[in-house]
């Protein structure tokens, strides 16, 4: 879990085989341990971690959605958009409009005068 939390944005490291090797356990044990401890397979946990990071960036920054997708380890913008919509029921842009905080000083270009 710690390895994923620290490296979720690196698609090369977020392969189950790599995670198992880095953890010093077999792939089958990694899978069974993950389901037992988190209630989900490693791939789902990786996706959940990436999406949680994306929702934070959507609401707390003014980064472009493609930049957020890349920073969170998604390999393509369409893939990010599909996964986001599947989980949250809305697009990343709609999520930002609904849950973003325009008054947040970390968001530049929020429509407020400097």
Phi and psi in radians as a Rosetta constraint file:
Dihedral C 1 N 2 CA 2 C 2 CIRCULARHARMONIC -1.108 0.35
Dihedral N 2 CA 2 C 2 N 3 CIRCULARHARMONIC -0.743 0.35
Dihedral C 2 N 3 CA 3 C 3 CIRCULARHARMONIC -1.042 0.35
Dihedral N 3 CA 3 C 3 N 4 CIRCULARHARMONIC -0.762 0.35
Dihedral C 3 N 4 CA 4 C 4 CIRCULARHARMONIC -1.155 0.35
Dihedral N 4 CA 4 C 4 N 5 CIRCULARHARMONIC -0.790 0.35
Dihedral C 4 N 5 CA 5 C 5 CIRCULARHARMONIC -1.053 0.35
Dihedral N 5 CA 5 C 5 N 6 CIRCULARHARMONIC -0.565 0.35
Dihedral C 5 N 6 CA 6 C 6 CIRCULARHARMONIC -1.507 0.35
Dihedral N 6 CA 6 C 6 N 7 CIRCULARHARMONIC -0.305 0.35
Dihedral C 6 N 7 CA 7 C 7 CIRCULARHARMONIC -2.291 0.35
Dihedral N 7 CA 7 C 7 N 8 CIRCULARHARMONIC 0.225 0.35
Dihedral C 7 N 8 CA 8 C 8 CIRCULARHARMONIC -0.965 0.35
Dihedral N 8 CA 8 C 8 N 9 CIRCULARHARMONIC -0.436 0.35
Dihedral C 8 N 9 CA 9 C 9 CIRCULARHARMONIC -1.478 0.35
Dihedral N 9 CA 9 C 9 N 10 CIRCULARHARMONIC -0.003 0.35
Dihedral C 9 N 10 CA 10 C 10 CIRCULARHARMONIC -1.897 0.35
Dihedral N 10 CA 10 C 10 N 11 CIRCULARHARMONIC 1.743 0.35
Dihedral C 10 N 11 CA 11 C 11 CIRCULARHARMONIC -1.002 0.35
Dihedral N 11 CA 11 C 11 N 12 CIRCULARHARMONIC -0.547 0.35
Dihedral C 11 N 12 CA 12 C 12 CIRCULARHARMONIC -1.150 0.35
Dihedral N 12 CA 12 C 12 N 13 CIRCULARHARMONIC -0.567 0.35
Dihedral C 12 N 13 CA 13 C 13 CIRCULARHARMONIC -1.522 0.35
Dihedral N 13 CA 13 C 13 N 14 CIRCULARHARMONIC -0.302 0.35
Dihedral C 13 N 14 CA 14 C 14 CIRCULARHARMONIC -1.624 0.35
Dihedral N 14 CA 14 C 14 N 15 CIRCULARHARMONIC 0.731 0.35
Dihedral C 14 N 15 CA 15 C 15 CIRCULARHARMONIC -1.833 0.35
Dihedral N 15 CA 15 C 15 N 16 CIRCULARHARMONIC 2.424 0.35
Dihedral C 15 N 16 CA 16 C 16 CIRCULARHARMONIC -0.967 0.35
Dihedral N 16 CA 16 C 16 N 17 CIRCULARHARMONIC -0.645 0.35
Dihedral C 16 N 17 CA 17 C 17 CIRCULARHARMONIC -1.097 0.35
Dihedral N 17 CA 17 C 17 N 18 CIRCULARHARMONIC -0.707 0.35
Dihedral C 17 N 18 CA 18 C 18 CIRCULARHARMONIC -1.194 0.35
Dihedral N 18 CA 18 C 18 N 19 CIRCULARHARMONIC -0.762 0.35
Dihedral C 18 N 19 CA 19 C 19 CIRCULARHARMONIC -1.084 0.35
Dihedral N 19 CA 19 C 19 N 20 CIRCULARHARMONIC -0.746 0.35
Dihedral C 19 N 20 CA 20 C 20 CIRCULARHARMONIC -1.086 0.35
Dihedral N 20 CA 20 C 20 N 21 CIRCULARHARMONIC -0.792 0.35
Dihedral C 20 N 21 CA 21 C 21 CIRCULARHARMONIC -1.091 0.35
Dihedral N 21 CA 21 C 21 N 22 CIRCULARHARMONIC -0.797 0.35
Dihedral C 21 N 22 CA 22 C 22 CIRCULARHARMONIC -1.112 0.35
Dihedral N 22 CA 22 C 22 N 23 CIRCULARHARMONIC -0.509 0.35
Dihedral C 22 N 23 CA 23 C 23 CIRCULARHARMONIC -1.514 0.35
Dihedral N 23 CA 23 C 23 N 24 CIRCULARHARMONIC -0.196 0.35
Dihedral C 23 N 24 CA 24 C 24 CIRCULARHARMONIC 1.301 0.35
Dihedral N 24 CA 24 C 24 N 25 CIRCULARHARMONIC 0.484 0.35
Dihedral C 24 N 25 CA 25 C 25 CIRCULARHARMONIC -2.281 0.35
Dihedral N 25 CA 25 C 25 N 26 CIRCULARHARMONIC 2.912 0.35
Dihedral C 25 N 26 CA 26 C 26 CIRCULARHARMONIC -1.315 0.35
Dihedral N 26 CA 26 C 26 N 27 CIRCULARHARMONIC 2.788 0.35
Dihedral C 26 N 27 CA 27 C 27 CIRCULARHARMONIC -1.087 0.35
Dihedral N 27 CA 27 C 27 N 28 CIRCULARHARMONIC -0.763 0.35
Dihedral C 27 N 28 CA 28 C 28 CIRCULARHARMONIC -1.142 0.35
Dihedral N 28 CA 28 C 28 N 29 CIRCULARHARMONIC -0.660 0.35
Dihedral C 28 N 29 CA 29 C 29 CIRCULARHARMONIC -1.195 0.35
Dihedral N 29 CA 29 C 29 N 30 CIRCULARHARMONIC -0.685 0.35
Dihedral C 29 N 30 CA 30 C 30 CIRCULARHARMONIC -0.980 0.35
Dihedral N 30 CA 30 C 30 N 31 CIRCULARHARMONIC -0.849 0.35
Dihedral C 30 N 31 CA 31 C 31 CIRCULARHARMONIC -1.077 0.35
Dihedral N 31 CA 31 C 31 N 32 CIRCULARHARMONIC -0.820 0.35
Dihedral C 31 N 32 CA 32 C 32 CIRCULARHARMONIC -1.185 0.35
Dihedral N 32 CA 32 C 32 N 33 CIRCULARHARMONIC -0.683 0.35
Dihedral C 32 N 33 CA 33 C 33 CIRCULARHARMONIC -1.108 0.35
Dihedral N 33 CA 33 C 33 N 34 CIRCULARHARMONIC -0.722 0.35
Dihedral C 33 N 34 CA 34 C 34 CIRCULARHARMONIC -1.094 0.35
Dihedral N 34 CA 34 C 34 N 35 CIRCULARHARMONIC -0.812 0.35
Dihedral C 34 N 35 CA 35 C 35 CIRCULARHARMONIC -1.096 0.35
Dihedral N 35 CA 35 C 35 N 36 CIRCULARHARMONIC -0.721 0.35
Dihedral C 35 N 36 CA 36 C 36 CIRCULARHARMONIC -1.140 0.35
Dihedral N 36 CA 36 C 36 N 37 CIRCULARHARMONIC -0.743 0.35
Dihedral C 36 N 37 CA 37 C 37 CIRCULARHARMONIC -1.508 0.35
Dihedral N 37 CA 37 C 37 N 38 CIRCULARHARMONIC -0.568 0.35
Dihedral C 37 N 38 CA 38 C 38 CIRCULARHARMONIC -1.994 0.35
Dihedral N 38 CA 38 C 38 N 39 CIRCULARHARMONIC -0.230 0.35
Dihedral C 38 N 39 CA 39 C 39 CIRCULARHARMONIC 1.425 0.35
Dihedral N 39 CA 39 C 39 N 40 CIRCULARHARMONIC 0.136 0.35
Dihedral C 39 N 40 CA 40 C 40 CIRCULARHARMONIC -2.603 0.35
Dihedral N 40 CA 40 C 40 N 41 CIRCULARHARMONIC 2.747 0.35
Dihedral C 40 N 41 CA 41 C 41 CIRCULARHARMONIC -1.234 0.35
Dihedral N 41 CA 41 C 41 N 42 CIRCULARHARMONIC 2.817 0.35
Dihedral C 41 N 42 CA 42 C 42 CIRCULARHARMONIC -0.939 0.35
Dihedral N 42 CA 42 C 42 N 43 CIRCULARHARMONIC -0.739 0.35
Dihedral C 42 N 43 CA 43 C 43 CIRCULARHARMONIC -1.028 0.35
Dihedral N 43 CA 43 C 43 N 44 CIRCULARHARMONIC -0.737 0.35
Dihedral C 43 N 44 CA 44 C 44 CIRCULARHARMONIC -1.171 0.35
Dihedral N 44 CA 44 C 44 N 45 CIRCULARHARMONIC -0.672 0.35
Dihedral C 44 N 45 CA 45 C 45 CIRCULARHARMONIC -1.129 0.35
Dihedral N 45 CA 45 C 45 N 46 CIRCULARHARMONIC -0.708 0.35
Dihedral C 45 N 46 CA 46 C 46 CIRCULARHARMONIC -1.066 0.35
Dihedral N 46 CA 46 C 46 N 47 CIRCULARHARMONIC -0.848 0.35
Dihedral C 46 N 47 CA 47 C 47 CIRCULARHARMONIC -1.059 0.35
Dihedral N 47 CA 47 C 47 N 48 CIRCULARHARMONIC -0.761 0.35
Dihedral C 47 N 48 CA 48 C 48 CIRCULARHARMONIC -1.083 0.35
Dihedral N 48 CA 48 C 48 N 49 CIRCULARHARMONIC -0.731 0.35
Dihedral C 48 N 49 CA 49 C 49 CIRCULARHARMONIC -1.112 0.35
Dihedral N 49 CA 49 C 49 N 50 CIRCULARHARMONIC -0.778 0.35
Dihedral C 49 N 50 CA 50 C 50 CIRCULARHARMONIC -1.101 0.35
Dihedral N 50 CA 50 C 50 N 51 CIRCULARHARMONIC -0.783 0.35
Dihedral C 50 N 51 CA 51 C 51 CIRCULARHARMONIC -1.151 0.35
Dihedral N 51 CA 51 C 51 N 52 CIRCULARHARMONIC -0.636 0.35
Dihedral C 51 N 52 CA 52 C 52 CIRCULARHARMONIC -1.103 0.35
Dihedral N 52 CA 52 C 52 N 53 CIRCULARHARMONIC -0.735 0.35
Dihedral C 52 N 53 CA 53 C 53 CIRCULARHARMONIC -1.126 0.35
Dihedral N 53 CA 53 C 53 N 54 CIRCULARHARMONIC -0.694 0.35
Dihedral C 53 N 54 CA 54 C 54 CIRCULARHARMONIC -1.118 0.35
Dihedral N 54 CA 54 C 54 N 55 CIRCULARHARMONIC -0.743 0.35
Dihedral C 54 N 55 CA 55 C 55 CIRCULARHARMONIC -1.100 0.35
Dihedral N 55 CA 55 C 55 N 56 CIRCULARHARMONIC -0.644 0.35
Dihedral C 55 N 56 CA 56 C 56 CIRCULARHARMONIC -1.109 0.35
Dihedral N 56 CA 56 C 56 N 57 CIRCULARHARMONIC -0.809 0.35
Dihedral C 56 N 57 CA 57 C 57 CIRCULARHARMONIC -1.164 0.35
Dihedral N 57 CA 57 C 57 N 58 CIRCULARHARMONIC -0.610 0.35
Dihedral C 57 N 58 CA 58 C 58 CIRCULARHARMONIC -1.126 0.35
Dihedral N 58 CA 58 C 58 N 59 CIRCULARHARMONIC -0.641 0.35
Dihedral C 58 N 59 CA 59 C 59 CIRCULARHARMONIC -1.621 0.35
Dihedral N 59 CA 59 C 59 N 60 CIRCULARHARMONIC -0.389 0.35
Dihedral C 59 N 60 CA 60 C 60 CIRCULARHARMONIC -1.900 0.35
Dihedral N 60 CA 60 C 60 N 61 CIRCULARHARMONIC -0.108 0.35
Dihedral C 60 N 61 CA 61 C 61 CIRCULARHARMONIC -2.349 0.35
Dihedral N 61 CA 61 C 61 N 62 CIRCULARHARMONIC 3.025 0.35
Dihedral C 61 N 62 CA 62 C 62 CIRCULARHARMONIC -1.970 0.35
Dihedral N 62 CA 62 C 62 N 63 CIRCULARHARMONIC 0.412 0.35
Dihedral C 62 N 63 CA 63 C 63 CIRCULARHARMONIC -1.063 0.35
Dihedral N 63 CA 63 C 63 N 64 CIRCULARHARMONIC 2.605 0.35
Dihedral C 63 N 64 CA 64 C 64 CIRCULARHARMONIC -1.149 0.35
Dihedral N 64 CA 64 C 64 N 65 CIRCULARHARMONIC 2.648 0.35
Dihedral C 64 N 65 CA 65 C 65 CIRCULARHARMONIC -1.072 0.35
Dihedral N 65 CA 65 C 65 N 66 CIRCULARHARMONIC -0.641 0.35
Dihedral C 65 N 66 CA 66 C 66 CIRCULARHARMONIC -1.128 0.35
Dihedral N 66 CA 66 C 66 N 67 CIRCULARHARMONIC -0.622 0.35
Dihedral C 66 N 67 CA 67 C 67 CIRCULARHARMONIC -1.157 0.35
Dihedral N 67 CA 67 C 67 N 68 CIRCULARHARMONIC -0.706 0.35
Dihedral C 67 N 68 CA 68 C 68 CIRCULARHARMONIC -1.115 0.35
Dihedral N 68 CA 68 C 68 N 69 CIRCULARHARMONIC -0.771 0.35
Dihedral C 68 N 69 CA 69 C 69 CIRCULARHARMONIC -0.976 0.35
Dihedral N 69 CA 69 C 69 N 70 CIRCULARHARMONIC -0.809 0.35
Dihedral C 69 N 70 CA 70 C 70 CIRCULARHARMONIC -1.172 0.35
Dihedral N 70 CA 70 C 70 N 71 CIRCULARHARMONIC -0.778 0.35
Dihedral C 70 N 71 CA 71 C 71 CIRCULARHARMONIC -1.097 0.35
Dihedral N 71 CA 71 C 71 N 72 CIRCULARHARMONIC -0.462 0.35
Dihedral C 71 N 72 CA 72 C 72 CIRCULARHARMONIC -1.665 0.35
Dihedral N 72 CA 72 C 72 N 73 CIRCULARHARMONIC 0.088 0.35
Dihedral C 72 N 73 CA 73 C 73 CIRCULARHARMONIC 1.568 0.35
Dihedral N 73 CA 73 C 73 N 74 CIRCULARHARMONIC 0.154 0.35
Dihedral C 73 N 74 CA 74 C 74 CIRCULARHARMONIC -1.362 0.35
Dihedral N 74 CA 74 C 74 N 75 CIRCULARHARMONIC 2.419 0.35
Dihedral C 74 N 75 CA 75 C 75 CIRCULARHARMONIC -1.446 0.35
Dihedral N 75 CA 75 C 75 N 76 CIRCULARHARMONIC -0.263 0.35
Dihedral C 75 N 76 CA 76 C 76 CIRCULARHARMONIC -2.641 0.35
Dihedral N 76 CA 76 C 76 N 77 CIRCULARHARMONIC 2.636 0.35
Dihedral C 76 N 77 CA 77 C 77 CIRCULARHARMONIC -1.144 0.35
Dihedral N 77 CA 77 C 77 N 78 CIRCULARHARMONIC -0.779 0.35
Dihedral C 77 N 78 CA 78 C 78 CIRCULARHARMONIC -1.041 0.35
Dihedral N 78 CA 78 C 78 N 79 CIRCULARHARMONIC -0.682 0.35
Dihedral C 78 N 79 CA 79 C 79 CIRCULARHARMONIC -1.116 0.35
Dihedral N 79 CA 79 C 79 N 80 CIRCULARHARMONIC -0.732 0.35
Dihedral C 79 N 80 CA 80 C 80 CIRCULARHARMONIC -1.060 0.35
Dihedral N 80 CA 80 C 80 N 81 CIRCULARHARMONIC -0.851 0.35
Dihedral C 80 N 81 CA 81 C 81 CIRCULARHARMONIC -1.051 0.35
Dihedral N 81 CA 81 C 81 N 82 CIRCULARHARMONIC -0.754 0.35
Dihedral C 81 N 82 CA 82 C 82 CIRCULARHARMONIC -1.098 0.35
Dihedral N 82 CA 82 C 82 N 83 CIRCULARHARMONIC -0.839 0.35
Dihedral C 82 N 83 CA 83 C 83 CIRCULARHARMONIC -1.118 0.35
Dihedral N 83 CA 83 C 83 N 84 CIRCULARHARMONIC -0.745 0.35
Dihedral C 83 N 84 CA 84 C 84 CIRCULARHARMONIC -1.059 0.35
Dihedral N 84 CA 84 C 84 N 85 CIRCULARHARMONIC -0.840 0.35
Dihedral C 84 N 85 CA 85 C 85 CIRCULARHARMONIC -1.110 0.35
Dihedral N 85 CA 85 C 85 N 86 CIRCULARHARMONIC -0.672 0.35
Dihedral C 85 N 86 CA 86 C 86 CIRCULARHARMONIC -1.093 0.35
Dihedral N 86 CA 86 C 86 N 87 CIRCULARHARMONIC -0.709 0.35
Dihedral C 86 N 87 CA 87 C 87 CIRCULARHARMONIC -1.414 0.35
Dihedral N 87 CA 87 C 87 N 88 CIRCULARHARMONIC -0.781 0.35
Dihedral C 87 N 88 CA 88 C 88 CIRCULARHARMONIC -1.764 0.35
Dihedral N 88 CA 88 C 88 N 89 CIRCULARHARMONIC -0.223 0.35
Dihedral C 88 N 89 CA 89 C 89 CIRCULARHARMONIC 1.398 0.35
Dihedral N 89 CA 89 C 89 N 90 CIRCULARHARMONIC 0.027 0.35
Dihedral C 89 N 90 CA 90 C 90 CIRCULARHARMONIC -2.481 0.35
Dihedral N 90 CA 90 C 90 N 91 CIRCULARHARMONIC 2.890 0.35
Dihedral C 90 N 91 CA 91 C 91 CIRCULARHARMONIC -1.360 0.35
Dihedral N 91 CA 91 C 91 N 92 CIRCULARHARMONIC 2.843 0.35
Dihedral C 91 N 92 CA 92 C 92 CIRCULARHARMONIC -0.997 0.35
Dihedral N 92 CA 92 C 92 N 93 CIRCULARHARMONIC -0.682 0.35
Dihedral C 92 N 93 CA 93 C 93 CIRCULARHARMONIC -1.113 0.35
Dihedral N 93 CA 93 C 93 N 94 CIRCULARHARMONIC -0.720 0.35
Dihedral C 93 N 94 CA 94 C 94 CIRCULARHARMONIC -1.159 0.35
Dihedral N 94 CA 94 C 94 N 95 CIRCULARHARMONIC -0.662 0.35
Dihedral C 94 N 95 CA 95 C 95 CIRCULARHARMONIC -1.059 0.35
Dihedral N 95 CA 95 C 95 N 96 CIRCULARHARMONIC -0.789 0.35
Dihedral C 95 N 96 CA 96 C 96 CIRCULARHARMONIC -1.075 0.35
Dihedral N 96 CA 96 C 96 N 97 CIRCULARHARMONIC -0.790 0.35
Dihedral C 96 N 97 CA 97 C 97 CIRCULARHARMONIC -1.103 0.35
Dihedral N 97 CA 97 C 97 N 98 CIRCULARHARMONIC -0.650 0.35
Dihedral C 97 N 98 CA 98 C 98 CIRCULARHARMONIC -1.360 0.35
Dihedral N 98 CA 98 C 98 N 99 CIRCULARHARMONIC -0.747 0.35
Dihedral C 98 N 99 CA 99 C 99 CIRCULARHARMONIC -1.954 0.35
Dihedral N 99 CA 99 C 99 N 100 CIRCULARHARMONIC -0.113 0.35
Dihedral C 99 N 100 CA 100 C 100 CIRCULARHARMONIC -1.190 0.35
Dihedral N 100 CA 100 C 100 N 101 CIRCULARHARMONIC 2.692 0.35
Dihedral C 100 N 101 CA 101 C 101 CIRCULARHARMONIC -1.957 0.35
Dihedral N 101 CA 101 C 101 N 102 CIRCULARHARMONIC 1.736 0.35
Dihedral C 101 N 102 CA 102 C 102 CIRCULARHARMONIC -1.044 0.35
Dihedral N 102 CA 102 C 102 N 103 CIRCULARHARMONIC -0.481 0.35
Dihedral C 102 N 103 CA 103 C 103 CIRCULARHARMONIC -1.418 0.35
Dihedral N 103 CA 103 C 103 N 104 CIRCULARHARMONIC -0.088 0.35
Dihedral C 103 N 104 CA 104 C 104 CIRCULARHARMONIC -1.127 0.35
Dihedral N 104 CA 104 C 104 N 105 CIRCULARHARMONIC 2.122 0.35
Dihedral C 104 N 105 CA 105 C 105 CIRCULARHARMONIC -1.135 0.35
Dihedral N 105 CA 105 C 105 N 106 CIRCULARHARMONIC -0.339 0.35
Dihedral C 105 N 106 CA 106 C 106 CIRCULARHARMONIC -1.340 0.35
Dihedral N 106 CA 106 C 106 N 107 CIRCULARHARMONIC -0.249 0.35
Dihedral C 106 N 107 CA 107 C 107 CIRCULARHARMONIC -1.602 0.35
Dihedral N 107 CA 107 C 107 N 108 CIRCULARHARMONIC 1.990 0.35
Dihedral C 107 N 108 CA 108 C 108 CIRCULARHARMONIC -1.573 0.35
Dihedral N 108 CA 108 C 108 N 109 CIRCULARHARMONIC 2.685 0.35
Dihedral C 108 N 109 CA 109 C 109 CIRCULARHARMONIC 1.189 0.35
Dihedral N 109 CA 109 C 109 N 110 CIRCULARHARMONIC 0.579 0.35
Dihedral C 109 N 110 CA 110 C 110 CIRCULARHARMONIC -1.435 0.35
Dihedral N 110 CA 110 C 110 N 111 CIRCULARHARMONIC 0.078 0.35
Dihedral C 110 N 111 CA 111 C 111 CIRCULARHARMONIC 1.649 0.35
Dihedral N 111 CA 111 C 111 N 112 CIRCULARHARMONIC -0.104 0.35
Dihedral C 111 N 112 CA 112 C 112 CIRCULARHARMONIC -1.598 0.35
Dihedral N 112 CA 112 C 112 N 113 CIRCULARHARMONIC 2.607 0.35
Dihedral C 112 N 113 CA 113 C 113 CIRCULARHARMONIC -1.311 0.35
Dihedral N 113 CA 113 C 113 N 114 CIRCULARHARMONIC 2.494 0.35
